Amino acid sequence: MPAAAPTESRPERLDPRALDRAWARLAARPAPPWLHGEVARRLGERLSIVKLVPQHVFDWWSELGGGAALLAQAYPKATVTGVLRPESAPGLGSVALEPAAVATPAWRRWLGLGAGGPRAIAQSAVPPGQAQLVWSSMGLHWAPDAPALMREWQRALVVDGFLMFTTLGPGTLVTLRDLYRAQGWGTPYAPWTDMHDLGDMLVEAGFADPVMDQETLRLTWSSPQAALDELRTLGMNTDAARFAGLRTPRWRDRLLAALGAKTDAQGRVVLEFEIVYGHAFKPVPRAKVAEQTQVGLDDMKAMLSRGRQPR
C-alpha cells in the first residue's frame, strides 16, 4: 500500500534537519536577511501599544530577528537578553552565554554583544516568569513545533507580560508555489500556518486575548537571478515532501526562464510575502476545577496578588 501523502500541517511537513542547516547557514552570513530587518522595524512601530515599560525583554531567536538594536534603543533602561536557537551555539546546552564566550562572530556583531551591551543565553537556560516582554520577529516559521515554542514564550513571561511576534503567512511566495505546481516540480517550501490557526495555538499555550493581523509586502527584483539570490538569504526548502534529489543546471535555467515569463510591465520579477503579526499577554493562572486541586507556589502568589483564589 502506498504511503499517505503528507498533510498541510506544519509539524508533519517540516524537515527539522533542513531547518537546522538553513538556520546555521544564515547565522554565518555577514548580516541578518534584509526582509527580517524591515519586518522588525515594522513590528517596532507597534511597541507603543505596550503601556508598561518592561524591565526585562527576551529577544527570542534574536540571531536572525534583526531587532536587537531597535529594542535596545526603545528600552535603554531594560535588560534585553537574546535567546539563542540551539543551532547558533551547538553543544552549549543550558549554559548561559556570556559575551566573551560566544564563538560565532557574525551574530555577536548583530546583537551588539560586548562590555556593557546585551547578553545572550541558550533557550534551554531561559528562567521562567522573568520577562515583561517576549519579542520574536521572523522566528516562528523556523520552529518545527510552533505550539511548543509558544509554551516556551508563555513560560518565560511574568503574569500580565506581553508577547509580540511576526512570522510568514500562507500568502507568501504564492506565485512561486503555483509556478512549481504548473511545472510538476513539487513544492518550493513547506506551507506556512494561517494566522487564525496561530491565534488558536496561542490560546492553547496559555495566552489571553490574542490579536492577529497581517500585511502583504510586494517585493520586486530586476531579474530572475536577483530574485533567487534574495530568496536564498531567507532560507531553503524545508518541506519534508520536497524533491529528494539534486537539481541540475538545466533545471535551474528552466526555473529562471519560468520566473522571467512572469515579470510585470516594467520587466521586474514580483513576489509577495505575507507578514503575520501576533500580540497576546500572559493572564493570571487559574486552577482547574477538580475534586483535588494542586496549585504551584508561583501560581498561587500570582492569584493572591490580584485578589483571586483558586477554584
N, C-alpha and C positions, 0 to 999 in steps of 0.2 A: 504494500500500500504506500503511495507517495506521501511524503511529509506534508503536513498542512502548511499553507502559506503564512508567513508572519503577519500578525495583526498590525494595526496602525498605532498601538500603544507604545510609548517610548521605551519603557523598560525592556520590552521584548525586541525592539528594533535596534537599539543602540548596541554597538560593539565596544565594551569597556576598554579593551586593549587599544583599539583605534583612537578612542578618546584620549587615553593617556599619552599615546605617541604624538597626537596632534598638539596637545597642550604643552608637552615638553619642547616640541619644535618651536612653537610660537614664543614660549617663555625665554628661549635663547636668542630671539631676534633683538635688534637694537632698540626697539620701542614697541609698545602695545599697538594693536591694529588701529588705524585712523578711525574706523567706524566706532570702535569701543570708546575712544576719547570723545567723540561727538555725542554719543548717547549718554555718557557720564555727564557731560556739560548740560544736556537737556534735563537729565534727572536732577542735577544740582539746582536747576531753576525751581524745583519743587520743594526744596528744603524749607522754604518759608512756611509751609503748612505744618511743620514740626514746631509747635509753640514752645515746648520745653527744650531749653538748651542742654544738649547731652554733655555729661561729664566724661563718658567713655563711649567710643564708637568702634565697632568692629567692621572693618572694610573686608568683606568676605571674598576670598579668592581674588585678592587685590592685584596679583601679579599682572593680569591681563585686563583689569577693570578700567584702568585709565582715570581713576578718580582720587588717587591718594593726595595729590597736590590741592585739588579742589576742596576736599574735606578738611585738610589742614588749614586752608585759608578761611573756610566757613566757620570752623570751630577752633580758633587759635588756643583756647584755654583747655580744650578737651584732650584726653588721651586717645589718640587714633591708633588702633592696632590692626595691622594687616594680618588676615587669616589666610594661610597658605594652603593651596591644594597640594596633596601629598607628592604629586609628580614634580613639583618645584624643588622639593627638598627630600629626595628619597633617602630612606634609612634613618630619618631623624625621629620617627615615631612620635612620642608625646613630649619630646624635649622642646622647651621653649627656645626660640631662636633669638639670641642677642645679635645686634647688628654686626659685630665683629666676627660672628661665627657663620654668617651667611656666605655661601661659596659661589653663588650664581651672580655675576656682576651685573647682568642686564637688568633684571628686575630690582636689584638693590638700588640702582640709579633711579628707576621709575618711582619707587616708594620713598625715595629720599632718605634711605637708611644711613645713619651715621650718628656722631655725637650729638645728643640733644634732639635728634629727629625722631620720626615714628619708629616703632618697633614692630616686629612680626613674630607670629607664633604658628606652629603647626596646628591644623584643625583639631587634631586629637588632644591638644593641650588647652583648648578654649574652656575657661571656667564657666560654670552655669550662673545665670542670674546676675550678670555684671554690667552689660551694656544697656544704655538708654536708646541707642540707635544701632541697628544692623543694616548695613548698606551692602548691596550686592548688585553690581552692574555688569550685565552681559556674562553672567556666570551660570545661571540656572540651566541653560541648554547644554552645558558641559557635564551635567550631573546624570549618571546612569540611573539614579533613583531619586527623582525630584521630591517625592514625599518625605524620604529620609533626610534630605538636605533641609527641607523646611522645618522638620522637627529639630534639627541642629540649631537653626536660626532661633526657633522659639525657646529652646533651652538656654541659649546664650543671653536672652533679654531679661531685664528686670520686669516686674509687673508694671503695666502701662508703658513699657518700652515699645518703640516703633520700628517697623520694618519697611524699607524701601528697596525695590529691586527692579531690574529690567531684564528682558530676555527676548529671544527671537520668537515670533509667532508663525502660524502656518501660512500667512500671506507672503512669506519670504521666498524669493527666487522661484516664484511660480512659473515664470517664463522658461527658466532652465529646466524645471521639472517636466513641463509639457513638451519641451524640445526632446529630452531624453525619451519620454514616453512615445513620441511620434517616431523616433528613430529606432525604437526597440532596444535601447541601451540600459534598461533597468532604472535604477534610481540614482540621482546625483548626491543625495543627502538623506539622512534619517528624518522622518516627519517631526515637526515641532508641535507643541501642545497648545491647544486653544486656550485663550485667556479665561474663559468661563470654567474650564476644567481646572486651571491653575487656582482659581478662586475657591473651588470646592476642596482642592488639596490643602489650601491654607487653613480652612475651617477644620478639616480632619486633623491637621497638625497642631491645632490648639489656638489658632489666631482668631481674632474677633474683627468683625466689620471690614472684611477685605474690600478694597476698591480697586478695580481693574479697568484699564483703558489702553488704547493703542493708537499708534500713528504709523503711516506708511512713508518711508523715505524712498524717493525715486532718484537713484544714482545713475550717472551716465559716464561713459568712457569713450575715448577717441577711436578705439579699435577693439576687436575681439580679444587680441592678445593682452591688451592692457586690462581688460575686464577679468580675464583668467588670472593674471598676475595678482590683482587685488583680492580675488576670491581665495587665492592660496594663503594670503595673510590672515584669513579668517578661520582657517581650519582645514578639514579634509572630509571626505565621505566616511561617516562613521556608522552608516546603515549596515546592520548585520546581513541584510539581503543584497548588498551591493555586488557588482560584478567581481567574481573571485580571482580572476587572473590579472595580468598586466596589460594595459592598453598599449597600442603600437603608435608610432609616429603617424602612420596613415590615419588611424582613428582620430588623433589629435587634430590633424588637418581637416578632417570632416567636421569635427566639433567647431573649429574656428570658422569654417565656411557656413555652418548652420547658424551660428551666432551672428555672423556678418550679414546673413539674409534677413535678420530681424531688427535692423537698425531703424532709427526714427528718420524724420525728414531731413535732419541735419547730418545724417550718416553716423550717429552715435549709437553705441550699444547701451540699452536701457535695462536695468534690473531693479526690482523693488525689494525692500526689506521691511517687514512688519515688526515694529518695536512694541513690545508689550510692557506696560508699566504696572507694578503692583505695590499696594500700600496696605498695611494692616498693623494692629497692635496686639500686645500680649495682655489678655484680660486677667482679672483676679481668678485664681483657680477655684473651681467648685468641686466639692466632694460628691461622688456618685451615690445615689440613694441605694442602700443595701441593708440587710439585717445587721451586718457588721461592717463598719466603715473605718478604713485606715487613712489617715491624712499625714503627709510628711511634715516635718517641723517647719521647713521653709514656707510650704504652702499655708500652714496654719498661721504663721506670722503674717503672711500677706493678707489672709482673710480677716484676721483680727484687727490689723492696722486700718482696715476700711470698714470696720464695724459689721463684718459678715461672719456668720457662724456656719460651720459645715452642716449640711442637711442630708 
